[in-house]
């Protein structure tokens, strides 16, 4: 999984389907979600990119997308926001969510 920053965010999402997990190290549900996203990333390899943004260290992009709670996952297609999910979700729900962008 790729970690995006304020500096490389736009380049990271500009091609194809990308799911971005906005998270924080102090967030319990975020820590629970991390291995689920690792699994989804392996299963979606070649179809969609899964990336992470730490809301504490990357405040520019977090503010830009009005992240009010974590975890928040935003689905992008070719650099444009498609939709978002908030909270802890199961792998199947996340995969189905990603597939809506195709």
QUICOR-V816563 format. One record per pair of residues at least 24 apart in sequence whose ideal C-beta (glycine too) atoms are under 10 Angstrom apart, sorted by the first residue. I is the first residue (numbers start at 0). J is the second residue. Records with the same first field share a line. If there is no record, write none. Layout:
# QUICOR-V816563
I->J, J
This chain:
# QUICOR-V816563
0->33, 36, 37, 39, 40, 41, 48, 49, 50, 51
1->40, 48, 49, 50, 51
2->50, 51, 52, 53, 56, 57
3->50, 51, 52, 53, 57, 60
4->52, 53, 56, 57, 59, 60
5->52, 56, 57, 58, 59, 60, 61, 62, 63
6->57, 59, 60
7->50, 57, 60
8->50, 52, 57, 59, 60, 61, 63, 64, 78
9->60, 78
10->78
11->48, 50, 52, 60, 75, 78
12->48, 50, 60, 73, 74, 75, 76, 77, 78, 79, 80
13->75, 77, 78, 79
14->48, 75, 76, 77, 78
15->45, 46, 47, 48, 75, 76, 77, 78, 100
16->43, 46, 47, 48, 49, 74, 75, 76, 77, 81, 97, 98, 99, 100, 101
17->47, 48, 49, 50, 73, 74, 75, 76, 77, 78, 81, 97, 100
18->43, 47, 48, 49, 50, 51, 72, 73, 74, 75, 81, 83, 84, 93, 94, 96, 97, 100
19->48, 49, 50, 51, 52, 60, 64, 66, 71, 72, 73, 74, 75, 80, 83
20->49, 50, 51, 52, 53, 69, 70, 71, 72, 73, 84, 93
21->50, 51, 52, 53, 54, 57, 60, 61, 64, 66, 67, 68, 69, 70, 71, 72, 73, 83, 85
22->51, 52, 53, 54, 55, 66, 69, 70, 71, 72
23->52, 53, 54, 55, 56, 61, 66, 68, 69, 70
24->53, 54, 55, 56
25->55, 69
26->54, 55, 68, 69, 70, 87
27->87
28->68, 69, 70, 85, 86, 87, 88
29->53, 54, 69, 70, 71, 87
30->70
31->70, 87
32->69, 70, 72, 86, 87, 88, 89, 90, 93
33->70
34->90
35->87, 88, 89, 90, 91, 92, 93
36->70, 72, 88, 90, 93
37->90
38->90, 93, 94
39->88, 89, 90, 91, 92, 93, 94, 96, 97
40->93
42->90, 93, 94, 97
43->93, 94, 97, 98
46->94, 97, 98, 100, 101
47->74, 75, 76, 94, 97, 98, 100, 101
48->75, 97
49->93, 97
50->75
72->96, 97
74->98, 99, 100
75->100
76->100, 101
